[in-house]
Amino acid sequence: MTAPKPTSEPLASLNLWVRYAGQWPRIAVACGVLAGILLIAQAWLVAMVINGVLFERAHLDQWWPWLGGLLLIFVLRAVFNHLADQAAFQAASQVKIQLRQLLYAKVQNLGPAWLSEERSGAVTTTLSDGVEQLEAYYSRYLPAMRLSLYIPVMILLVVFTQDWLSGLVLLVTAPLIPLFMILIGKGTEKRNQQQWQSLSRLSAHFLDVIQGISTLHLFNASQREARAIVEVSEQYRQSTMSVLRVAFLSSFSLEFFVSVSIALVAVLVGFRLYWGELDFFAGFVVLLLAPEFFLPLRNLGTQYHARMQALAVVDSIQAILQAPEHQSQLDHPDWKGLAEQSIQFKQLSFQYPDGRQALRDFNLTIPPKKTLALVGASGAGKSTVLQILLGFIEPQNGEVLVGTSALQTISRKAWHSQIAWLPQRAQLFALSVVDNIRLGSQASLEAVKQAAKAAQADTFIERLPQGYDTLVGEAGQGLSGGQRQRLALARVFLKAAPLIILDEATAHLDANTETLIQDALEQLKGQHTIVMIAHRLKTIQSADCIAFLEQGRVLACGTHTELMRTCEPYHAMLAAYQQETV
């Protein structure tokens, strides 16, 4: 499934996304048209029966077949209207499903580097509420727009055959409704966009506050943030009420124009019946069809608000779909996996969108099955190196070679199969302990237990209420930071990938837990290529090779003993670290 060609016009995007609905919109409109035809037949039969009984003095028994046909029309109309609603619902559902799949795939391709620059609450709101707001557009507005053309035209043709003057009145007054919708819509569109922006701001701010609630309590800032949430909520309430005021005003105005138009037709028909210029059958048919003539137009006016809602969220959805991705990667025909191959960074340069120069003329070789520690001051480029190595971002200049193959030529899926990553704060999910360690793999329970034992996690897991079947709360609620890290480390042992990346895996942990994790990591050395960001002396000293980074370059590379002897900035950095930990 691929996305349609991007366009900057919101309405054009909505029209392009209709392709995801398949044939359901046509089925919905076809059922609506059939129901409209039956409506005309119903009015015709009702007028015939009443005219025959009252004015032609026919006995009611003679009209029983016609009344039976009228009952059949009632049933068929209900069936077709129900089918139209169901088809419209299916159309909207298909669009939402396909669009969400595109958005999720896009976010996955953009990677964590892109997500770190966005507000999670705003992205979540777009993927959930934003896509949901499109439902009314595809399930109600689009069918109403088409039926507002077909059904009135059919009714108008029938009315003209019975009374040209009434048909003329309907023809003249009908354009007033869409004209008025357009005039109101120009003001409503801006209000809908403001409402959506307020909702995105509120969602993003609220999620940020929830995620940082412990920090806010620590710095006694929770009350201040609560007042900020109240202020943003009030802005959202005001924007919502502004939209509702316009919606109620438009509904009132449409009902007024429709009522005046129907009343005008009724007065003309009444006087002409009184003067004998029109027979009862024709006049009654016109009176029955006049309200039905305006019904699709009134429905379109009612659903016009759905169009404004959809237009308000299109920009947010398109901003994600049109975000620039990494260059597409293809499977290298000769690449057999990482295995015994070295990794080389050659003349890399990388600059973030805000202008920060993270790497410049960066050169580094990572030997196979060795442990490399990246050290340096904050902002030296350590995290950027890991982001490139993980495939989350690509350098603007230079290349990364895996053996003799350029990393850009290796598919992301194939490359990630060779990597195990342990960040500072590993993500756990609301699943059992065993499923959190498996993380989608099909490993046996015995393999999971062996990995947990290697990660020094089996002791605390066995003490849990249901052991490996114990449910873990979202983000690891119910577990300590050290326990979460050891579960994540068990994932690393279970995957047994050739390349292991550790992003300050022992940061924020107590000394005892750090020792447990360090002992577990010792088992991996010599068997896997390990790249880690480290600040603590014990971790740094255990590395086979240390790369000291400064201002986006490798200033020195060697063992701890060599750097202490030859690199003064490295010596000064370690001295500063030791003073901080005293």
Secondary structure, 3 states (H helix, E strand, C coil): CCCCCCCCCHHHHHHHHHHHHCCHHHHHHHHHHHHHHHHHHHHHHHHHHHHHHHCCCCCHHHHHHHHHHHHHHHHHHHHHHHHHHHHHHHHHHHHHHHHHHHHHHHHHHHHHHHHHHCCHHHHHHHHHHHHHCCHHHHHHHHHHHHHHHHHHHHHHHHHHHHCHHHHHHHHHHCCHHHHHHHHHHHHHHHHHHHHHHHHHHHHHHHHHHHHCHHHHHHCCCHHHHHHHHHHHHHHHHHHHHHHHHHHHHHHHHHHHHHHHHHHHHHHHHHHHHHHCCCCHHHHHHHHHHHHHHHHHHHHHHHHHHHHHHHHHHHHHHHHHHCCCCCCCCCCCCCCCCCCCCCEEEEEEEEECCCCCEEEEEEEEEECCCCEEEEEECCCCCHHHHHHHHHCCCCCCEEEEEECCEEHHHCCHHHHHCCEEEECCCCCCCCCEHHHHHHCCCCCCHHHHHHHHHHCCCHHHHHCCCCHHHCECCHHHCCCCHHHHHHHHHHHHHHHCCCEEEEECCCCCCCHHHHHHHHHHHHCCECCEEEEEECCCHHHHHCCCEEEEEECCEEEEEECHHHHHHHCHHHHHHHHHHHHHHC
